[in-house]
Every structure is written in structure tokens, then in C-alpha cells.
Amino acid sequence: MTAWIALGRDSDEVEAHAMQGAQHLRAARGTDEAAALAHLDFEADRVVHIGDGPPDTLPAPVLPKGGRGLSALIQDTPPDVIGARVRLWIGGFLSRQPNWDGVICALDGGISHWIHISANEAVSAQGFLTPRLIGALGGTAPPDTDALADSLSRPERLAGHLRAAEVGGDSAAITGHLLGAELAAARPYWLGQQVVLIAAEDMAATYAPALEAQHVPAERHAPSALLPAGLSALAGALGLAA
């Protein structure tokens, strides 16, 4: 089996993963690539860069068929960029549920991505800055369900709703109004669809109640739990599993 390393930036650090074929051995982090590799201390035949290279344009396979690495995904209309890490998470999920069709809501780097998945392809996407805005405006989880309903039905009043919540010191209402506006805009993605939520625990606790309030049962997954399976699937896609 091929010994290889997956190397990519995660927030402010670089993360390196030691792989033996499709088997994930261990991971290490560092301030730059050299530090991450030194901490990993693994002899490899190949280094695969996660997030490098020209992005693939939607619609596109979730994981590439061949190639030297894993790039981001890009969409022209509406403009969006989906990081390569998100591709790995989705690839890990699909490796457990082959031929799954539906919508994945993946939260990464202060952005929520609604991605339509069909036949192992990312078909279309819509991105939102809602997580970043929740943090900037001091929103808290869980969201206020009345505020959520108000902005879901009347998203044009979002700015006024937010001001009222700010003056009232209602942090849960801030979150509810922001999520209500997002759900109004993303309605074609979640209405009548199978939805999977990929998010860290804090943001899962924010988004899951909002979806449940709309009677949308969302299957929840932590990115860290999907990453090893995604790297194993990438090994197969790049011909490194053998």
C-alpha cells in the first residue's frame, strides 16, 4: 500500500495526516507545512495537498477521479467557493451511504454551505455568512423560535428585527432572526429534502433546532468524525489505496 500524507490548512494551522493506503494512521498540526510534517514524523512516498490547485466548477464529482490533489469547488451563479475540507467531509459521509441523494448543510470557517448532492456529484450550492454574523452580533444558541419564524416569513425586516433584539439584549433572538432569513433564502434546498448537517458541536446546536422547527429532521455529523473516512475515500479516488 502507498504511504502518503494529506496536507492542508485548517483555520490558522496546517494539518498533516499520515495514510497507509486507505488507512488513516495519525494526524499532527503545526504553524506551517514544515512544522506539521516534523510533528507527524512519517516517511511517505507522496504528499497530497488539500486545497491547492485550480478549483473544480460545479457541477462536479465530490471527489476527483484521479489527479494529484484535492482543490476547492467553485460556482459561478450565485458566486460561491466551497473549501476542499468540506469536499473531504462530504466524501466521508458518502462513503458510508453510497448513492445518497439530498442536501448537505456544511459549516466551515464562518460560512454555511447548502449543497445539493446527487449521484456522488455536488450539483449546486448556496453559501451564507450567517455563522460569522451570529458571532459578530453576539448571537447565542439555541435560537429563539419566535424570532426564527418572524424572519423566515418576513426576511425583508431582518435589519429592523436585529436592531430590536440588540436593544432588548436578546441574544437568542439575534440568532433566530439571522437563521430565519437564511432558511427563507435556502428554502429550495431544505424543503422536502433529505438534509444532513455537518458542523462542530456549537454550530450544530444552533442550526439543528432551526431545522427541527421547520419539521426538517437533519442527520448530524461532526467534521472530525467524517475526515478519516473522507481521506480513505480520497485514497481510492487518487489511486493510492493499493
Secondary structure, DSSP 8 states (H G I E B T S, - for coil): --EEEEEEEETTEEEEEEEETTEEEEEEEESSHHHHHHHH----SEEEEES-SS-EESSEESS-SSSSSB--EEETTTTEEE-HHHHHHHHHHHHHSTT--EEEEEEETTEEEEEEEETTEEEEEEEE-HHHHHHHHT--SS--HHHHHHHHH-GGGHHHHHHHHHHTT-HHHHHHHHHHHHHHHTHHHHTTS-EEEE--HHHHHHHHHHHHHTT--EEEE-HHHHHHHHHHHHHHHTT---
